[in-house]
Amino acid sequence: MSKLELSYSGYVCAPYLHNHESVELKESWTNSKNIEKLFFVTGTFSTESKPYFSDSTNHYILAKFKDSAQITKDLIEHNQDKTSFLFNIKDDLFQREVPGETNFVSVYYLEYGDDGDDLQEIANLLLKRDKIEIAGFGNMSTYCLNPSKFTFPYSENIVVIEVASEKSHQSVKKYCDQTRRDINRKGMTMTNLMSLSILDQLK
C-alpha cells in the first residue's frame, strides 16, 4: 500500500537563471490554478545559512501555492543546478489585512524542535509587529541537480513571514532583523535563513 503523501499550502522559491528550465517554470506557474501569487525576487542568504547553500543565486521566482504535491512534481521536472526551496506551511500562525503591498518575505529557522508554547509565543511577538501580514510554521525541502555537501539540520523548523510596507527593502530588512532580535531576547533561537525582496509581481 502506498504511503499517503500529505499536501500543504506554502511557498516555493526557484532560481531564475534565464535558461530554458526557469523560463518554462515561470510560464507554467503564471498559468497554474495552483499558484495564488507569483513574484520576481532578489534572495539574500544569512551568513549562518550560506555554508549550506553555497550554490545560491541572486534572482528567484517566488510562488505562493495551494498544493505542495503539484509543486514537487514541477521542481523534479525542472530541476536545475542551483537550489530550489519548497516551504510547506503546516501551521498558519496568523493572517491579517495590513496596509500596503507585500514587498518582503523572510524565512527563519528555529534551532530546536516544534514546541507548541514557544510557537504560540513567537506568534504573539510577530502579531505585535504591525507590518507582518502572514506568518506560518512548517518544513523545507530542497531540489538541486548538485546536492549540497552539508545537510541543513533545521529543515523541520521553518518560520515564514510576509511583510507589507511602502518602505525600502533595506528598511524592511532592518524591521525583520529587529523582530528576530526581540524573539531571541525572549530565549528562543530564531535565525534568518533567507530574505526575499520583491521586485515585481508576476501574478
C-alpha positions, 0 to 999 in steps of 0.5 A, a space after each residue: 500500500 502506498 504511503 499517503 503523501 500529505 499536501 500543504 499550502 506554502 511557498 516555493 522559491 526557484 532560481 531564475 537563471 534565464 535558461 530554458 528550465 526557469 523560463 518554462 517554470 515561470 510560464 507554467 506557474 503564471 498559468 497554474 490554478 495552483 499558484 495564488 501569487 507569483 513574484 520576481 525576487 532578489 534572495 539574500 542568504 544569512 551568513 549562518 545559512 550560506 555554508 549550506 547553500 553555497 550554490 545560491 543565486 541572486 534572482 528567484 521566482 517566488 510562488 505562493 501555492 495551494 498544493 505542495 504535491 503539484 509543486 514537487 512534481 514541477 521542481 523534479 521536472 525542472 530541476 536545475 543546478 542551483 537550489 530550489 526551496 519548497 516551504 510547506 506551511 503546516 501551521 498558519 500562525 496568523 493572517 491579517 489585512 495590513 496596509 500596503 503591498 507585500 514587498 518582503 518575505 523572510 524565512 527563519 529557522 528555529 534551532 530546536 524542535 516544534 514546541 507548541 508554547 514557544 510557537 504560540 509565543 513567537 506568534 504573539 511577538 510577530 502579531 505585535 509587529 504591525 507590518 507582518 501580514 502572514 506568518 506560518 510554521 512548517 518544513 523545507 525541502 530542497 531540489 538541486 541537480 548538485 546536492 549540497 555537501 552539508 545537510 541543513 539540520 533545521 529543515 523541520 523548523 521553518 518560520 515564514 513571514 510576509 511583510 507589507 510596507 511602502 518602505 525600502 527593502 533595506 528598511 524592511 530588512 532592518 524591521 525583520 532583523 529587529 523582530 528576530 532580535 526581540 524573539 531571541 531576547 525572549 530565549 528562543 533561537 530564531 535565525 534568518 535563513 533567507 530574505 526575499 525582496 520583491 521586485 515585481 509581481 508576476 501574478 
